[in-house]
Amino acid sequence: MQHRNVRVGAGVCVVACVALLGPLSGRSTRAQSAPAPVPSAAQLAWQRMETNAFVHFGPNTFSGVEWGSGREQPSTFNPTAFDARQWVRVFKQAGLRGVVITAKHHDGFCLWPSKLSTHTVTRSPWRGGQGDVLRELSDACREAGLGFGVYLSPWDRNHPAYGTPEYNKIFAGMLEEVLGQYGPVFEVWFDGANGEGPNGKRQEYDWPLFNGTVRRLQPDAVIFSDAGPGTRWVGNERGEGAITSWSTIDVDRYVPGTPFSDELAEGTPLGRDWVPPECDVSIRPGWFYRPSEDARVKSPGSLFRLYERSVGRNCQLLLNVPPDTRGLVADADVRALTGWRAALDRAYGHNLARGARATAAAGGREAADASRVLDDNLDTDWAAPGGVTRATLTVQLDARARFNRVVLQEAIALGQRIALFEVQAFSAGEWRRIGTGSTVGHKRIVPTPDTTADRVRVVIHESRGEPALAELGLYAVEAR
Ligand code: FUL
């Protein structure tokens, strides 16, 4: 996603507004008149995947450009040792749960033998023109238990029909090919970029046709575009979510390629539609592999920070790892991913609050079932009693522990509710604030100063409806 953003005045009202205007419950006419949106079962499963691999692969891998012209020879595409199983092995070891591949990038080159284009693998020397990247990758994903997803660029610099109404039917036909023959697809990624410029071809995309085709063939696939409807672009390619991060927007305000992309990171607190943000970012400076960037692969520490600023801010992380000209994940990327996984395991492998005692007070009384936030089960939660939007949840550890991250997870099957909270630790005879936050959502990682305490509490000040927490964790991250 690369847009020339136009800054538009109508930003979203986030927590500052909440704090100024008072509790959300009882204030919002929309909250009163419409039920708050919740994720579909497919979105819920998708959000729990947390980190997935993005794979940019195609003629650009061999030509070294980011945007192919569509005039490149199909013979450009000729990986010498293609092995989708190697990709999947590397991704799985890194903890990534699914793979989204550029089935067709802007150059129009199809990584599967499409009957609707002449710019395809069939015209390449790879596997004697008999190859099908999607077949091999989807098989490898299925064997390894990873999700298989596809990126398709509507913008097509090769197809002769591009710029005519006919193209919409062709693009929908390509979707049918890609979605109909490779088994379940967990995500379909529609790129909003279009660099045609002032004298370029203009194409009015038929989004209802495209989205309808996905729904018909893969009803459980989550559809990505700037505007959703399944997941939305976070509005930057740095891989960073916003500190205030709502899973909701009003879908009808946005289109793919929206000029309002600066609003997408935070979302809309009382938005009508559940469309959580996704952070796409490359492990390298470019989206496609270039040998000259082998020394510029992000370090494990940098990937770790990306994780905390994406997944830890209620976003999905779609990490691009582009295979090289052999058709393999390059050694430098394998090393970075291995180091990243080790860092994540060291930091988040052990919840210091496990086995602790949790109690909650809400609406002036002790509330039951608080232990559910410590049962390591996202399907159980503690919720404040009906009508109560302020609550305090206290965790008593057996012994003092040192930590510097507090991880909260809302029971998002019920919607996203928490809008303002703080975290306190009991030390030197009093409760001290160690962190504050606005939204939580699926996961919120709150960095705190190094703290040693045996009692921690989360004080929820504002919530759109009764707050419901599924999990709470305390973790110690090494200085890096
Ligand atoms: C952008 C594209 O133009 C880039 O090439 C890349 O695919 C990125 C993920 O999205 O819009």
Residues whose N, C-alpha, C, O or C-beta is under 5 A from the ligand:
A	BS01	FUL	M1 Q2 E66 D191 A193 W287
